[in-house]
Amino acid sequence: MSKIRTRVAPSPTGDPHVGTAYIALFNRVFAKSQGGEFILRIEDTDRARSTPESEKAILDSLKWLGLTWDEGPDCGGEHGPYRQSERGDIYKKYADQLVDEGKAFHCFCTTERLDAMRREQRLNSQPPGYDGRCKGLSKEEVAERLAAGEESVIRLDVPREGVCEVPDMLRDPIAIEWKQVDYQVLLKSDGMPAYHLANVVDDHLMGITHVIRGEEWISSTPKHILLYQHFGWEAPTFFHLPLLRNADKSKLSKRKNPTSITFYEKMGILPEALLNYLGMMGWTMPNGDEKFSLTEMTDNFDINRVSLGGPVFDVEKLNWLNGRYIREDMSTDQFVQALKDWAFNEEYINKFMPLVQERVERLSDVAPLAAFFFAGMPNIKAEDFAHNKIDEETLQKLLQFGLWKLETQRHWNKPAIMADVKAVGEHLGLKLKDALFPFFVAITGEPRSVSVLEAMDYLGPDMTRARLRHALEVVGTPSKKQLKRLEKEFAEIGTFMD
Ligand code: GLU
C-alpha cells in the first residue's frame, strides 16, 4: 500500500480558526500513527479575500501548537508549490481537458443574467443553481465566441438524474441526489480555479490518500467524486469529522465563542492544553484519560473511535484543563518561563511602557495602571458606561459599530483604529473624546487610562474585539430585530479619512 499522506488545506481569509487546528490535529495524528506524512497546503484561490497576513498567522498558530508538517509553502517538498495561487497553469490544463472530453462546458452567461435567474428561482421557491443554458452550445459557437474574446467560465457537467453515494469511513454511505448538485464553476473567467477543481487536482497530484475534513464539506463531495471519475483517478478515502459547536449546539461561531487561536494564546492558554482539548473533541483515549499529549494521542489513535455527536467547544472546560497543565506539569521555573514567553517579556512590555511612564509618580503605580495589558476580560458593570453625552442606545451603537468596523480592519495600527472609531463617532454626532469613552471602559476597565487607541494596537485585534464583545454583553447585546436595524444603519457609515 502506498504511504499514507494527509493534509490540512486552510484558506487564508481571516484569523487562524480553532477549527483549522482541530482538523490539522486529526490529520497529523492519523498520518503519524501509521508512519505517514502530513502536508500543509494553502488554498488561496479567492484572491479578494486571501491575505499574506492571514496565511502567516495560520502557519504561526499551527506551529505554536506543535502541529508541524512535512511539506508546505514554508518548507517546500517534492509536490510543490503548496500555495494554490502559484499553481494556476496546472488547473487550467485540467479544466481544458475536461472541456475537450465533453465533461465540462464553457458558460458565457453574464452576472446580470445569473442574478435574474437566481431572483426568479427564489420567487418560484426553486433551489438555487445554474440552469444549464450554455450546456447546449455547439462546439462551433463556443469556438467563435471565445475567438471573439467573450468572457467565459468553465462549469462541470453534472448528471441530472440518479444518486451519488458518498463513501465516508465514519458513516454509512451518504446518498445525495445529483439534481441537488450544481453545475459547479471549475475555472473562473480570470483563469483562477474554483475551490473544487483545485482541491481535487492537488489532492491527486500531492498523493493524498486520506481526506479528513469537516462535515460541512459532505455536500461538496459528489462533485469531487465526479471529478476523480472524469480524470480516471482513484479517489482518496474520505472522513468527515463532526463540526465544533457552541454550547447551544449551533456551529462554532465567533458571535458566541472566540474562535481565533491567537485569542486563546493571548488569554494565556498553553499550546499543549489547547491541543489536548481539541483532541477531546469527538475522540477519547482508550483508557478514558482526559489529559493526554500529542504523542500519547498519536500512539493510541484509532480513527474509528471518533464519535459523531457534535462536540461542544466549552471554554470553561478548556480553562479547567489548562489549569491542570499549570498545576500538575510545571515546576516554578517552567511556570515563570511560560509567563515570560506569554507576555512578561521586553518586546511586549517595551511597547506600552512609554505610555505608562508618562502617567505615574511611583514605580508602585505601574502594576495597577498596566494590569489590563496582562489580563483577559476586565471586570466591568453596565453602570461603568454611564456618560452624560451617551444614552443607552448610542452606547450600544458605539460598541457594536466599533466592533464591526474593527472586525474588518486589516491594518491593525493606531491610525487605522482611530479612523474606525472616528467614523463611528462622527456618524453618531459625537466628539472623538466622548466617542472614545466606552472604549476606555471596555478595553482598560477604567474611564481614564493610557491612550486607549494605542492600547488596542498593542493588545492586538483578537483581544480588542473580544473585550468589545464582552462590553456589549455587559451593556446588553442587541436583539435579532435590533441587529437588523443596526446592520442597515452601519452600512451608511463611511470610512473616516484624515
Ligand atoms: N480550503 C478548504 C477549507 O478552508 C479545504 C477543505 C478541504 O479540506 O477539502 O476548509
Boltz pocket constraint, residues with backbone or C-beta under 6 A from the ligand:
constraints:
  - pocket:
      binder: B
      contacts: [[A, 7], [A, 8], [A, 9], [A, 10], [A, 11], [A, 43], [A, 199], [A, 212], [A, 213], [A, 214], [A, 217]]
      max_distance: 6.0
